[in-house]
Amino acid sequence: MKLLNTMVKQLKNIFYTITLCSALFISACKKGPGEGGNSSINGRVQVTRYNTTFTTAQGSYYNADEWVYIIYGDDVSYGDRVLTNPDGRFEFKYLRKGNYTVYVYSEDASVAGKHAENKTIEITGKKQSIDAGIFEIKKH
């Protein structure tokens, strides 16, 4: 009987150790924003063409082959970029839950010559398709 009680205590200790290690392993594997999910963010890029001093608009259209960037969570630099299609549409696929910043560059009359038009987007669930709307940018 004493041997049986000792074996039961040892089995309980092994069980608790395995349970604790499993819990630590699972919590360490929590994935933040980025690729590997089944959600997406999509939108469009619309260009308004200006004269060289940006004082007179000359036309507006959805632009093909415009680079659109995405930042995963609090990352410093972009995690991916895509080109818009002929209708000015873009899509970032296979995203996990989390916060994202999507941006595209717009020209201006400043010394830098361009700035980022950005939007912060949150994916809260699985299989979401988030419409980021229209990014309006300027060009000369």
N, CA, C and O atoms as a GROMACS GRO file, in nm:
protein
  560
    1MET      N    1   0.083  -0.119   0.000
    1MET     CA    2   0.000   0.000   0.000
    1MET      C    3   0.088   0.126   0.000
    1MET      O    4   0.059   0.224  -0.070
    2LYS      N    5   0.194   0.122   0.079
    2LYS     CA    6   0.283   0.235   0.086
    2LYS      C    7   0.348   0.260  -0.050
    2LYS      O    8   0.364   0.375  -0.092
    3LEU      N    9   0.386   0.153  -0.118
    3LEU     CA   10   0.444   0.164  -0.251
    3LEU      C   11   0.344   0.223  -0.351
    3LEU      O   12   0.383   0.302  -0.437
    4LEU      N   13   0.220   0.186  -0.340
    4LEU     CA   14   0.116   0.238  -0.428
    4LEU      C   15   0.097   0.388  -0.406
    4LEU      O   16   0.085   0.463  -0.503
    5ASN      N   17   0.094   0.433  -0.280
    5ASN     CA   18   0.080   0.576  -0.249
    5ASN      C   19   0.199   0.655  -0.305
    5ASN      O   20   0.181   0.765  -0.356
    6THR      N   21   0.319   0.601  -0.295
    6THR     CA   22   0.438   0.667  -0.348
    6THR      C   23   0.430   0.680  -0.499
    6THR      O   24   0.464   0.784  -0.556
    7MET      N   25   0.384   0.574  -0.564
    7MET     CA   26   0.371   0.577  -0.710
    7MET      C   27   0.265   0.678  -0.754
    7MET      O   28   0.284   0.747  -0.854
    8VAL      N   29   0.155   0.687  -0.681
    8VAL     CA   30   0.050   0.783  -0.713
    8VAL      C   31   0.103   0.925  -0.699
    8VAL      O   32   0.076   1.010  -0.784
    9LYS      N   33   0.179   0.952  -0.593
    9LYS     CA   34   0.237   1.086  -0.574
    9LYS      C   35   0.333   1.119  -0.687
    9LYS      O   36   0.335   1.232  -0.735
   10GLN      N   37   0.414   1.022  -0.730
   10GLN     CA   38   0.508   1.046  -0.838
   10GLN      C   39   0.434   1.074  -0.970
   10GLN      O   40   0.473   1.162  -1.046
   11LEU      N   41   0.329   0.999  -0.994
   11LEU     CA   42   0.249   1.021  -1.115
   11LEU      C   43   0.183   1.159  -1.114
   11LEU      O   44   0.175   1.226  -1.217
   12LYS      N   45   0.136   1.202  -0.997
   12LYS     CA   46   0.076   1.336  -0.985
   12LYS      C   47   0.181   1.442  -1.013
   12LYS      O   48   0.153   1.540  -1.083
   13ASN      N   49   0.301   1.425  -0.960
   13ASN     CA   50   0.408   1.522  -0.984
   13ASN      C   51   0.444   1.528  -1.132
   13ASN      O   52   0.466   1.636  -1.187
   14ILE      N   53   0.450   1.413  -1.196
   14ILE     CA   54   0.478   1.410  -1.340
   14ILE      C   55   0.366   1.478  -1.417
   14ILE      O   56   0.393   1.556  -1.509
   15PHE      N   57   0.243   1.452  -1.382
   15PHE     CA   58   0.128   1.515  -1.447
   15PHE      C   59   0.133   1.667  -1.431
   15PHE      O   60   0.114   1.740  -1.529
   16TYR      N   61   0.159   1.716  -1.310
   16TYR     CA   62   0.166   1.860  -1.286
   16TYR      C   63   0.281   1.923  -1.364
   16TYR      O   64   0.266   2.033  -1.417
   17THR      N   65   0.393   1.856  -1.372
   17THR     CA   66   0.508   1.907  -1.446
   17THR      C   67   0.476   1.917  -1.594
   17THR      O   68   0.507   2.017  -1.659
   18ILE      N   69   0.414   1.813  -1.649
   18ILE     CA   70   0.376   1.814  -1.791
   18ILE      C   71   0.274   1.924  -1.819
   18ILE      O   72   0.283   1.994  -1.920
   19THR      N   73   0.178   1.939  -1.731
   19THR     CA   74   0.076   2.042  -1.748
   19THR      C   75   0.138   2.181  -1.745
   19THR      O   76   0.104   2.266  -1.828
   20LEU      N   77   0.229   2.207  -1.651
   20LEU     CA   78   0.295   2.336  -1.640
   20LEU      C   79   0.380   2.364  -1.764
   20LEU      O   80   0.374   2.474  -1.820
   21CYS      N   81   0.457   2.267  -1.808
   21CYS     CA   82   0.540   2.284  -1.928
   21CYS      C   83   0.454   2.310  -2.052
   21CYS      O   84   0.489   2.393  -2.135
   22SER      N   85   0.343   2.240  -2.063
   22SER     CA   86   0.253   2.260  -2.177
   22SER      C   87   0.194   2.400  -2.176
   22SER      O   88   0.186   2.464  -2.281
   23ALA      N   89   0.155   2.448  -2.060
   23ALA     CA   90   0.098   2.582  -2.049
   23ALA      C   91   0.202   2.687  -2.087
   23ALA      O   92   0.170   2.783  -2.157
   24LEU      N   93   0.325   2.671  -2.042
   24LEU     CA   94   0.432   2.765  -2.077
   24LEU      C   95   0.461   2.761  -2.226
   24LEU      O   96   0.482   2.866  -2.288
   25PHE      N   97   0.462   2.642  -2.284
   25PHE     CA   98   0.488   2.628  -2.427
   25PHE      C   99   0.379   2.694  -2.510
   25PHE      O  100   0.409   2.766  -2.605
   26ILE      N  101   0.255   2.672  -2.474
   26ILE     CA  102   0.142   2.729  -2.549
   26ILE      C  103   0.142   2.881  -2.538
   26ILE      O  104   0.118   2.949  -2.638
   27SER      N  105   0.169   2.936  -2.420
   27SER     CA  106   0.170   3.082  -2.405
   27SER      C  107   0.287   3.144  -2.479
   27SER      O  108   0.276   3.258  -2.525
   28ALA      N  109   0.397   3.073  -2.491
   28ALA     CA  110   0.512   3.125  -2.563
   28ALA      C  111   0.489   3.126  -2.714
   28ALA      O  112   0.557   3.199  -2.786
   29CYS      N  113   0.395   3.047  -2.763
   29CYS     CA  114   0.369   3.036  -2.906
   29CYS      C  115   0.262   3.134  -2.954
   29CYS      O  116   0.223   3.129  -3.071
   30LYS      N  117   0.214   3.220  -2.870
   30LYS     CA  118   0.110   3.315  -2.910
   30LYS      C  119   0.164   3.404  -3.021
   30LYS      O  120   0.269   3.467  -3.006
   31LYS      N  121   0.093   3.409  -3.131
   31LYS     CA  122   0.138   3.484  -3.247
   31LYS      C  123   0.065   3.617  -3.255
   31LYS      O  124  -0.056   3.624  -3.234
   32GLY      N  125   0.140   3.721  -3.286
   32GLY     CA  126   0.082   3.854  -3.302
   32GLY      C  127   0.048   3.882  -3.446
   32GLY      O  128   0.034   3.789  -3.526
   33PRO      N  129   0.035   4.009  -3.480
   33PRO     CA  130   0.000   4.047  -3.616
   33PRO      C  131   0.103   3.996  -3.716
   33PRO      O  132   0.221   3.983  -3.685
   34GLY      N  133   0.057   3.966  -3.836
   34GLY     CA  134   0.145   3.922  -3.943
   34GLY      C  135   0.082   3.814  -4.027
   34GLY      O  136  -0.038   3.788  -4.017
   35GLU      N  137   0.163   3.752  -4.110
   35GLU     CA  138   0.114   3.648  -4.200
   35GLU      C  139   0.097   3.517  -4.124
   35GLU      O  140   0.160   3.495  -4.021
   36GLY      N  141   0.011   3.432  -4.176
   36GLY     CA  142  -0.013   3.302  -4.116
   36GLY      C  143  -0.158   3.280  -4.077
   36GLY      O  144  -0.193   3.176  -4.023
   37GLY      N  145  -0.242   3.378  -4.103
   37GLY     CA  146  -0.384   3.367  -4.069
   37GLY      C  147  -0.469   3.348  -4.193
   37GLY      O  148  -0.421   3.306  -4.298
   38ASN      N  149  -0.599   3.379  -4.177
   38ASN     CA  150  -0.691   3.363  -4.290
   38ASN      C  151  -0.779   3.487  -4.310
   38ASN      O  152  -0.890   3.478  -4.363
   39SER      N  153  -0.729   3.601  -4.266
   39SER     CA  154  -0.801   3.727  -4.287
   39SER      C  155  -0.728   3.811  -4.392
   39SER      O  156  -0.615   3.778  -4.430
   40SER      N  157  -0.792   3.918  -4.438
   40SER     CA  158  -0.729   4.002  -4.539
   40SER      C  159  -0.770   4.148  -4.520
   40SER      O  160  -0.871   4.180  -4.457
   41ILE      N  161  -0.688   4.236  -4.578
   41ILE     CA  162  -0.716   4.380  -4.582
   41ILE      C  163  -0.706   4.421  -4.729
   41ILE      O  164  -0.610   4.388  -4.797
   42ASN      N  165  -0.808   4.494  -4.776
   42ASN     CA  166  -0.808   4.537  -4.915
   42ASN      C  167  -0.851   4.683  -4.925
   42ASN      O  168  -0.903   4.740  -4.828
   43GLY      N  169  -0.829   4.743  -5.040
   43GLY     CA  170  -0.868   4.882  -5.062
   43GLY      C  171  -0.833   4.925  -5.202
   43GLY      O  172  -0.807   4.843  -5.290
   44ARG      N  173  -0.834   5.058  -5.222
   44ARG     CA  174  -0.806   5.117  -5.353
   44ARG      C  175  -0.720   5.241  -5.337
   44ARG      O  176  -0.722   5.307  -5.233
   45VAL      N  177  -0.645   5.271  -5.442
   45VAL     CA  178  -0.564   5.393  -5.444
   45VAL      C  179  -0.616   5.482  -5.556
   45VAL      O  180  -0.620   5.443  -5.673
   46GLN      N  181  -0.655   5.604  -5.518
   46GLN     CA  182  -0.703   5.703  -5.614
   46GLN      C  183  -0.603   5.818  -5.620
   46GLN      O  184  -0.562   5.871  -5.516
   47VAL      N  185  -0.563   5.855  -5.740
   47VAL     CA  186  -0.467   5.962  -5.761
   47VAL      C  187  -0.539   6.086  -5.813
   47VAL      O  188  -0.623   6.078  -5.903
   48THR      N  189  -0.506   6.199  -5.755
   48THR     CA  190  -0.547   6.327  -5.812
   48THR      C  191  -0.420   6.390  -5.868
   48THR      O  192  -0.324   6.414  -5.795
   49ARG      N  193  -0.421   6.416  -5.996
   49ARG     CA  194  -0.305   6.472  -6.065
   49ARG      C  195  -0.311   6.624  -6.054
   49ARG      O  196  -0.415   6.684  -6.081
   50TYR      N  197  -0.198   6.688  -6.015
   50TYR     CA  198  -0.188   6.833  -6.000
   50TYR      C  199  -0.081   6.889  -6.092
   50TYR      O  200   0.002   6.815  -6.146
   51ASN      N  201  -0.084   7.022  -6.107
   51ASN     CA  202   0.027   7.087  -6.176
   51ASN      C  203   0.151   7.082  -6.084
   51ASN      O  204   0.142   7.035  -5.971
   52THR      N  205   0.265   7.128  -6.132
   52THR     CA  206   0.391   7.112  -6.056
   52THR      C  207   0.394   7.187  -5.924
   52THR      O  208   0.472   7.151  -5.836
   53THR      N  209   0.312   7.287  -5.907
   53THR     CA  210   0.307   7.361  -5.780
   53THR      C  211   0.195   7.314  -5.688
   53THR      O  212   0.175   7.369  -5.580
   54PHE      N  213   0.123   7.213  -5.730
   54PHE     CA  214   0.011   7.155  -5.653
   54PHE      C  215  -0.097   7.259  -5.622
   54PHE      O  216  -0.157   7.256  -5.514
   55THR      N  217  -0.122   7.349  -5.715
   55THR     CA  218  -0.227   7.450  -5.694
   55THR      C  219  -0.352   7.422  -5.777
   55THR      O  220  -0.460   7.472  -5.744
   56THR      N  221  -0.339   7.343  -5.884
   56THR     CA  222  -0.452   7.315  -5.971
   56THR      C  223  -0.464   7.166  -5.997
   56THR      O  224  -0.372   7.102  -6.049
   57ALA      N  225  -0.580   7.110  -5.960
   57ALA     CA  226  -0.605   6.968  -5.987
   57ALA      C  227  -0.636   6.952  -6.135
   57ALA      O  228  -0.710   7.032  -6.193
   58GLN      N  229  -0.578   6.849  -6.197
   58GLN     CA  230  -0.594   6.828  -6.340
   58GLN      C  231  -0.672   6.702  -6.375
   58GLN      O  232  -0.703   6.678  -6.491
   59GLY      N  233  -0.704   6.622  -6.274
   59GLY     CA  234  -0.781   6.500  -6.299
   59GLY      C  235  -0.762   6.400  -6.187
   59GLY      O  236  -0.670   6.410  -6.107
   60SER      N  237  -0.852   6.304  -6.183
   60SER     CA  238  -0.849   6.203  -6.078
   60SER      C  239  -0.879   6.066  -6.138
   60SER      O  240  -0.963   6.054  -6.226
   61TYR      N  241  -0.810   5.962  -6.089
   61TYR     CA  242  -0.829   5.827  -6.142
   61TYR      C  243  -0.775   5.725  -6.042
   61TYR      O  244  -0.696   5.759  -5.954
   62TYR      N  245  -0.819   5.601  -6.056
   62TYR     CA  246  -0.764   5.491  -5.977
   62TYR      C  247  -0.636   5.446  -6.045
   62TYR      O  248  -0.634   5.420  -6.165
   63ASN      N  249  -0.530   5.436  -5.968
   63ASN     CA  250  -0.398   5.416  -6.026
   63ASN      C  251  -0.349   5.271  -6.021
   63ASN      O  252  -0.359   5.205  -5.918
   64ALA      N  253  -0.298   5.224  -6.133
   64ALA     CA  254  -0.236   5.091  -6.141
   64ALA      C  255  -0.089   5.101  -6.099
   64ALA      O  256  -0.027   5.206  -6.110
   65ASP      N  257  -0.036   4.990  -6.052
   65ASP     CA  258   0.106   4.976  -6.019
   65ASP      C  259   0.156   5.078  -5.916
   65ASP      O  260   0.267   5.131  -5.928
   66GLU      N  261   0.074   5.103  -5.818
   66GLU     CA  262   0.113   5.190  -5.706
   66GLU      C  263   0.150   5.100  -5.588
   66GLU      O  264   0.074   5.010  -5.554
   67TRP      N  265   0.266   5.122  -5.526
   67TRP     CA  266   0.307   5.041  -5.411
   67TRP      C  267   0.224   5.075  -5.288
   67TRP      O  268   0.209   5.192  -5.252
   68VAL      N  269   0.172   4.972  -5.223
   68VAL     CA  270   0.098   4.986  -5.096
   68VAL      C  271   0.172   4.900  -4.994
   68VAL      O  272   0.207   4.785  -5.023
   69TYR      N  273   0.194   4.955  -4.876
   69TYR     CA  274   0.276   4.890  -4.772
   69TYR      C  275   0.191   4.855  -4.651
   69TYR      O  276   0.088   4.918  -4.626
   70ILE      N  277   0.234   4.752  -4.576
   70ILE     CA  278   0.167   4.715  -4.451
   70ILE      C  279   0.271   4.694  -4.342
   70ILE      O  280   0.375   4.632  -4.364
   71ILE      N  281   0.242   4.748  -4.224
   71ILE     CA  282   0.325   4.729  -4.106
   71ILE      C  283   0.248   4.638  -4.011
   71ILE      O  284   0.131   4.663  -3.982
   72TYR      N  285   0.314   4.534  -3.961
   72TYR     CA  286   0.253   4.440  -3.868
   72TYR      C  287   0.272   4.490  -3.725
   72TYR      O  288   0.386   4.502  -3.678
   73GLY      N  289   0.163   4.520  -3.656
   73GLY     CA  290   0.169   4.561  -3.516
   73GLY      C  291   0.255   4.684  -3.495
   73GLY      O  292   0.234   4.786  -3.560
   74ASP      N  293   0.353   4.673  -3.402
   74ASP     CA  294   0.441   4.785  -3.367
   74ASP      C  295   0.575   4.779  -3.439
   74ASP      O  296   0.669   4.849  -3.399
   75ASP      N  297   0.587   4.699  -3.544
   75ASP     CA  298   0.713   4.690  -3.616
   75ASP      C  299   0.755   4.828  -3.665
   75ASP      O  300   0.671   4.915  -3.686
   76VAL      N  301   0.884   4.847  -3.682
   76VAL     CA  302   0.939   4.976  -3.725
   76VAL      C  303   0.926   4.995  -3.876
   76VAL      O  304   0.900   5.106  -3.924
   77SER      N  305   0.945   4.888  -3.950
   77SER     CA  306   0.942   4.895  -4.095
   77SER      C  307   0.828   4.808  -4.150
   77SER      O  308   0.768   4.730  -4.077
   78TYR      N  309   0.802   4.824  -4.277
   78TYR     CA  310   0.692   4.749  -4.336
   78TYR      C  311   0.723   4.599  -4.342
   78TYR      O  312   0.839   4.560  -4.354
   79GLY      N  313   0.620   4.518  -4.332
   79GLY     CA  314   0.635   4.373  -4.338
   79GLY      C  315   0.610   4.317  -4.475
   79GLY      O  316   0.659   4.209  -4.508
   80ASP      N  317   0.534   4.389  -4.558
   80ASP     CA  318   0.505   4.343  -4.693
   80ASP      C  319   0.460   4.464  -4.774
   80ASP      O  320   0.423   4.568  -4.719
   81ARG      N  321   0.463   4.448  -4.906
   81ARG     CA  322   0.411   4.551  -4.996
   81ARG      C  323   0.355   4.482  -5.118
   81ARG      O  324   0.400   4.374  -5.158
   82VAL      N  325   0.254   4.545  -5.178
   82VAL     CA  326   0.192   4.493  -5.300
   82VAL      C  327   0.170   4.608  -5.396
   82VAL      O  328   0.163   4.725  -5.356
   83LEU      N  329   0.159   4.575  -5.524
   83LEU     CA  330   0.124   4.673  -5.626
   83LEU      C  331  -0.026   4.669  -5.651
   83LEU      O  332  -0.088   4.563  -5.645
   84THR      N  333  -0.083   4.785  -5.678
   84THR     CA  334  -0.226   4.789  -5.712
   84THR      C  335  -0.246   4.728  -5.852
   84THR      O  336  -0.156   4.730  -5.936
   85ASN      N  337  -0.365   4.675  -5.873
   85ASN     CA  338  -0.400   4.617  -6.003
   85ASN      C  339  -0.442   4.730  -6.098
   85ASN      O  340  -0.439   4.846  -6.059
   86PRO      N  341  -0.483   4.700  -6.222
   86PRO     CA  342  -0.521   4.805  -6.317
   86PRO      C  343  -0.638   4.892  -6.270
   86PRO      O  344  -0.653   5.005  -6.318
   87ASP      N  345  -0.720   4.843  -6.177
   87ASP     CA  346  -0.831   4.922  -6.124
   87ASP      C  347  -0.794   4.996  -5.995
   87ASP      O  348  -0.881   5.055  -5.931
   88GLY      N  349  -0.667   4.993  -5.958
   88GLY     CA  350  -0.624   5.061  -5.837
   88GLY      C  351  -0.650   4.983  -5.709
   88GLY      O  352  -0.636   5.038  -5.600
   89ARG      N  353  -0.687   4.856  -5.720
   89ARG     CA  354  -0.718   4.774  -5.601
   89ARG      C  355  -0.593   4.701  -5.551
   89ARG      O  356  -0.502   4.668  -5.627
   90PHE      N  357  -0.593   4.677  -5.418
   90PHE     CA  358  -0.486   4.600  -5.357
   90PHE      C  359  -0.545   4.509  -5.251
   90PHE      O  360  -0.658   4.530  -5.207
   91GLU      N  361  -0.468   4.407  -5.210
   91GLU     CA  362  -0.512   4.317  -5.105
   91GLU      C  363  -0.390   4.254  -5.037
   91GLU      O  364  -0.296   4.209  -5.103
   92PHE      N  365  -0.395   4.252  -4.904
   92PHE     CA  366  -0.298   4.178  -4.823
   92PHE      C  367  -0.372   4.058  -4.766
   92PHE      O  368  -0.470   4.074  -4.693
   93LYS      N  369  -0.324   3.937  -4.801
   93LYS     CA  370  -0.393   3.814  -4.760
   93LYS      C  371  -0.320   3.745  -4.646
   93LYS      O  372  -0.207   3.780  -4.610
   94TYR      N  373  -0.388   3.647  -4.590
   94TYR     CA  374  -0.332   3.553  -4.492
   94TYR      C  375  -0.281   3.624  -4.365
   94TYR      O  376  -0.171   3.597  -4.318
   95LEU      N  377  -0.363   3.715  -4.313
   95LEU     CA  378  -0.325   3.790  -4.193
   95LEU      C  379  -0.389   3.731  -4.068
   95LEU      O  380  -0.499   3.675  -4.074
   96ARG      N  381  -0.319   3.744  -3.955
   96ARG     CA  382  -0.370   3.700  -3.825
   96ARG      C  383  -0.437   3.818  -3.755
   96ARG      O  384  -0.433   3.932  -3.803
   97LYS      N  385  -0.499   3.789  -3.640
   97LYS     CA  386  -0.558   3.895  -3.557
   97LYS      C  387  -0.449   3.994  -3.517
   97LYS      O  388  -0.333   3.956  -3.498
   98GLY      N  389  -0.488   4.120  -3.505
   98GLY     CA  390  -0.394   4.221  -3.459
   98GLY      C  391  -0.414   4.355  -3.527
   98GLY      O  392  -0.508   4.374  -3.605
   99ASN      N  393  -0.324   4.448  -3.496
   99ASN     CA  394  -0.329   4.583  -3.551
   99ASN      C  395  -0.229   4.595  -3.666
   99ASN      O  396  -0.119   4.542  -3.660
  100TYR      N  397  -0.271   4.667  -3.768
  100TYR     CA  398  -0.191   4.686  -3.888
  100TYR      C  399  -0.197   4.832  -3.929
  100TYR      O  400  -0.297   4.900  -3.905
  101THR      N  401  -0.090   4.880  -3.991
  101THR     CA  402  -0.089   5.011  -4.052
  101THR      C  403  -0.065   4.990  -4.201
  101THR      O  404   0.034   4.928  -4.241
  102VAL      N  405  -0.156   5.042  -4.283
  102VAL     CA  406  -0.144   5.033  -4.428
  102VAL      C  407  -0.119   5.174  -4.478
  102VAL      O  408  -0.186   5.269  -4.438
  103TYR      N  409  -0.019   5.186  -4.568
  103TYR     CA  410   0.010   5.321  -4.619
  103TYR      C  411   0.057   5.318  -4.763
  103TYR      O  412   0.101   5.216  -4.815
  104VAL      N  413   0.045   5.434  -4.825
  104VAL     CA  414   0.088   5.457  -4.963
  104VAL      C  415   0.145   5.600  -4.966
  104VAL      O  416   0.101   5.687  -4.892
  105TYR      N  417   0.243   5.622  -5.054
  105TYR     CA  418   0.307   5.754  -5.060
  105TYR      C  419   0.233   5.848  -5.153
  105TYR      O  420   0.187   5.811  -5.261
  106SER      N  421   0.223   5.973  -5.107
  106SER     CA  422   0.160   6.080  -5.183
  106SER      C  423   0.264   6.191  -5.201
  106SER      O  424   0.343   6.219  -5.111
  107GLU      N  425   0.264   6.254  -5.318
  107GLU     CA  426   0.357   6.364  -5.344
  107GLU      C  427   0.299   6.494  -5.288
  107GLU      O  428   0.178   6.508  -5.273
  108ASP      N  429   0.388   6.588  -5.260
  108ASP     CA  430   0.343   6.721  -5.219
  108ASP      C  431   0.450   6.823  -5.256
  108ASP      O  432   0.555   6.787  -5.309
  109ALA      N  433   0.423   6.950  -5.230
  109ALA     CA  434   0.513   7.058  -5.268
  109ALA      C  435   0.620   7.086  -5.162
  109ALA      O  436   0.694   7.183  -5.176
  110SER      N  437   0.629   7.005  -5.058
  110SER     CA  438   0.727   7.029  -4.952
  110SER      C  439   0.867   6.991  -4.999
  110SER      O  440   0.886   6.938  -5.108
  111VAL      N  441   0.965   7.020  -4.915
  111VAL     CA  442   1.103   6.986  -4.946
  111VAL      C  443   1.121   6.835  -4.962
  111VAL      O  444   1.194   6.790  -5.049
  112ALA      N  445   1.053   6.757  -4.877
  112ALA     CA  446   1.065   6.611  -4.883
  112ALA      C  447   1.005   6.556  -5.013
  112ALA      O  448   1.051   6.455  -5.065
  113GLY      N  449   0.904   6.622  -5.063
  113GLY     CA  450   0.843   6.581  -5.188
  113GLY      C  451   0.737   6.473  -5.178
  113GLY      O  452   0.662   6.453  -5.272
  114LYS      N  453   0.729   6.404  -5.065
  114LYS     CA  454   0.624   6.304  -5.048
  114LYS      C  455   0.603   6.275  -4.900
  114LYS      O  456   0.689   6.302  -4.816
  115HIS      N  457   0.486   6.219  -4.871
  115HIS     CA  458   0.452   6.177  -4.734
  115HIS      C  459   0.361   6.055  -4.743
  115HIS      O  460   0.306   6.024  -4.849
  116ALA      N  461   0.346   5.988  -4.632
  116ALA     CA  462   0.264   5.866  -4.630
  116ALA      C  463   0.121   5.898  -4.591
  116ALA      O  464   0.095   5.966  -4.492
  117GLU      N  465   0.028   5.846  -4.670
  117GLU     CA  466  -0.114   5.846  -4.635
  117GLU      C  467  -0.138   5.711  -4.571
  117GLU      O  468  -0.125   5.608  -4.638
  118ASN      N  469  -0.174   5.708  -4.442
  118ASN     CA  470  -0.186   5.578  -4.375
  118ASN      C  471  -0.316   5.564  -4.299
  118ASN      O  472  -0.383   5.662  -4.264
  119LYS      N  473  -0.350   5.437  -4.275
  119LYS     CA  474  -0.469   5.402  -4.198
  119LYS      C  475  -0.432   5.288  -4.104
  119LYS      O  476  -0.359   5.196  -4.143
  120THR      N  477  -0.482   5.295  -3.981
  120THR     CA  478  -0.463   5.188  -3.884
  120THR      C  479  -0.587   5.099  -3.888
  120THR      O  480  -0.700   5.147  -3.881
  121ILE      N  481  -0.563   4.969  -3.898
  121ILE     CA  482  -0.672   4.872  -3.913
  121ILE      C  483  -0.653   4.760  -3.813
  121ILE      O  484  -0.541   4.713  -3.793
  122GLU      N  485  -0.761   4.718  -3.750
  122GLU     CA  486  -0.755   4.607  -3.656
  122GLU      C  487  -0.834   4.489  -3.708
  122GLU      O  488  -0.950   4.502  -3.748
  123ILE      N  489  -0.771   4.373  -3.706
  123ILE     CA  490  -0.838   4.247  -3.737
  123ILE      C  491  -0.868   4.182  -3.603
  123ILE      O  492  -0.776   4.154  -3.525
  124THR      N  493  -0.996   4.157  -3.576
  124THR     CA  494  -1.036   4.106  -3.445
  124THR      C  495  -1.076   3.959  -3.445
  124THR      O  496  -1.091   3.898  -3.339
  125GLY      N  497  -1.093   3.901  -3.564
  125GLY     CA  498  -1.138   3.762  -3.571
  125GLY      C  499  -1.076   3.689  -3.688
  125GLY      O  500  -0.991   3.742  -3.759
  126LYS      N  501  -1.121   3.568  -3.706
  126LYS     CA  502  -1.072   3.485  -3.816
  126LYS      C  503  -1.161   3.506  -3.939
  126LYS      O  504  -1.278   3.540  -3.927
  127LYS      N  505  -1.103   3.484  -4.053
  127LYS     CA  506  -1.172   3.491  -4.182
  127LYS      C  507  -1.240   3.626  -4.207
  127LYS      O  508  -1.347   3.632  -4.267
  128GLN      N  509  -1.177   3.733  -4.160
  128GLN     CA  510  -1.231   3.867  -4.186
  128GLN      C  511  -1.171   3.923  -4.314
  128GLN      O  512  -1.055   3.897  -4.347
  129SER      N  513  -1.251   3.998  -4.385
  129SER     CA  514  -1.204   4.074  -4.501
  129SER      C  515  -1.234   4.220  -4.471
  129SER      O  516  -1.349   4.264  -4.480
  130ILE      N  517  -1.131   4.295  -4.437
  130ILE     CA  518  -1.147   4.434  -4.395
  130ILE      C  519  -1.126   4.526  -4.515
  130ILE      O  520  -1.024   4.516  -4.584
  131ASP      N  521  -1.220   4.614  -4.539
  131ASP     CA  522  -1.209   4.713  -4.646
  131ASP      C  523  -1.146   4.839  -4.587
  131ASP      O  524  -1.207   4.907  -4.504
  132ALA      N  525  -1.025   4.870  -4.630
  132ALA     CA  526  -0.954   4.989  -4.582
  132ALA      C  527  -1.003   5.116  -4.652
  132ALA      O  528  -0.962   5.226  -4.615
  133GLY      N  529  -1.088   5.100  -4.750
  133GLY     CA  530  -1.141   5.216  -4.820
  133GLY      C  531  -1.047   5.267  -4.928
  133GLY      O  532  -0.962   5.193  -4.979
  134ILE      N  533  -1.063   5.394  -4.962
  134ILE     CA  534  -0.985   5.455  -5.069
  134ILE      C  535  -0.874   5.540  -5.008
  134ILE      O  536  -0.897   5.622  -4.920
  135PHE      N  537  -0.753   5.519  -5.058
  135PHE     CA  538  -0.639   5.602  -5.022
  135PHE      C  539  -0.627   5.708  -5.130
  135PHE      O  540  -0.599   5.677  -5.246
  136GLU      N  541  -0.648   5.834  -5.093
  136GLU     CA  542  -0.640   5.944  -5.190
  136GLU      C  543  -0.501   6.005  -5.183
  136GLU      O  544  -0.459   6.056  -5.080
  137ILE      N  545  -0.431   5.998  -5.296
  137ILE     CA  546  -0.295   6.053  -5.301
  137ILE      C  547  -0.286   6.157  -5.411
  137ILE      O  548  -0.371   6.164  -5.500
  138LYS      N  549  -0.179   6.238  -5.403
  138LYS     CA  550  -0.156   6.344  -5.500
  138LYS      C  551  -0.029   6.314  -5.579
  138LYS      O  552   0.067   6.258  -5.527
  139LYS      N  553  -0.030   6.354  -5.707
  139LYS     CA  554   0.088   6.345  -5.792
  139LYS      C  555   0.090   6.467  -5.884
  139LYS      O  556  -0.013   6.530  -5.908
  140HIS      N  557   0.207   6.498  -5.934
  140HIS     CA  558   0.217   6.607  -6.032
  140HIS      C  559   0.274   6.556  -6.161
  140HIS      O  560   0.291   6.632  -6.256
   0.00000   0.00000   0.00000
